[in-house]
Amino acid sequence: MTPGTRLAPGRTLTDRDIEEIHYYLAQTPRQLPSRLLYDALGSTLFEAICLLPWYRITRAEKALLARHGAAIARRTPPTELVELGCGNGQKLVTLLRALGWPPADVHLIDVSREALDRTTQMVAAEGPSRVHAVHASYEEGLMHLPSTPDGGCRLVLFLGSNIGNFDPPAGAAFLHLVRRALGPSDALLLGVDLVKPHDDLMLAYDDPLGVTAAFNKNLLQRLNSEIGATFDLDEFEHLVHWNAGASRIEMHLVSRRRQDVRVPGVTGPLAFTLEPGESIWTESSYKYEPDAVRTLVESAGFDLRARWIDDEARFLLALCEGR
């Protein structure tokens, strides 16, 4: 780090993260990687969002897992589970109970140590499965998974519509990476949020209580507290936009006034000016139609073996197997 870079003790942002932050803030429009929303406070705020009546993804997915876990077990009896992004562990525990027997091994891959610790404890309390916590990105964690034992079946879970954080080409590329990490008898269980009425989408991402706004603004607070950035949080407004042409929700932070910002970095600071009304794009959440989900998984080398849809919440759970 260069002289004058102020780092908080115990910061979680790495030098690589900071380089990426500089890269995206220098783009037009300015952006920040959405994965950085999930520090300890951001993860807690997201758990609160999942409890809001307007955000129905988590409840719908848990209900589908509980209702169809036995069918998943019959079609693809897993001896191993791998969850990419374990969150608070509740959906994984729901599925474990619905499967009817404990898999021999459970692998958890997440960038949040808090999420790994919490989910490890929850799974350990459910029975005799061996739990392996991997503090890494999805890609890194998949690369270091051991081979599936002979006669075994590995089921990878990518839930919570996390696939929606990728644009469709990047989502297909990521699922192709997952496919390469799986053996011939392994499978993928994918949770996907579907297109729904405009008002429902806006309430889910701009709730009346302001929890999602706090979650979004916390990203700037994280940069301020961990690396000494100079964003004025009081001068930003949380903005949500439904881009129908791209089939995605966009979250932005819009500057209310002109402000000069400095973000310390690895080789030197990034300095720029935000004009009134200029935004920083913090997250995209792509929504799919059911037929588009089939196209997505097939483009990545999977066959869609079964799907279950919550018609009211407009959420889909897809069981996919490699060709």
Secondary structure, DSSP 8 states (H G I E B T S, - for coil): --TT----TT----HHHHHHHHHHHTSSSEE--GGGG-SHHHHHHHHHHHHSTT--HHHHHHHHHHHHHHHHHHHS--SEEEEES-TTSHHHHHHHHHHSS--SEEEEEES-HHHHHHHHHHHHTTSS-EEEEEES-HHHHHHT-----TT--EEEEE-TTGGGGS-HHHHHHHHHHHHHHS-TT-EEEEEEEB---HHHHHHHHS-TT-HHHHHHHHHHHHHHHHH-----GGGEEEEEEEETTTTEEEEEEEESS-EEEEE--SSS-EEEEE-TT-EEEEEEEE-B-HHHHHHHHHHTTEEEEEEEEETTTTEEEEEEEE-
